[in-house]
Amino acid sequence: METDNLESFLVLAEELNFHRAAERLHMSQPSLTRQMQGLELICGTKLLDRNARTVSLTSAGEALRRDAPALLASVKQMISHTRHS
């Protein structure tokens, strides 16, 4: 799992709108959609309920939204420690 996918997920979880999230991330909406589909594949579960007009988090998506910030912080700390060793 790449940290970019988690960061994108967190923005989408805040916006609950693919268009606005893609704009914030400076990427195309189809690219964001592919990232989220890949993240769901990696996680082995549906993270988002989406239709033409709305996006909401599933219970698994809500759990990831809660856990992702700490996970990202740990990965960034690990990278920093590795670079300074």
Secondary structure, DSSP 8 states (H G I E B T S, - for coil): --HHHHHHHHHHHHH--HHHHHHHHTS-HHHHHHHHHHHHHHHTS--EEE-SS-EEE-HHHHHHHHHHHHHHHHHHHHHHHHHT-
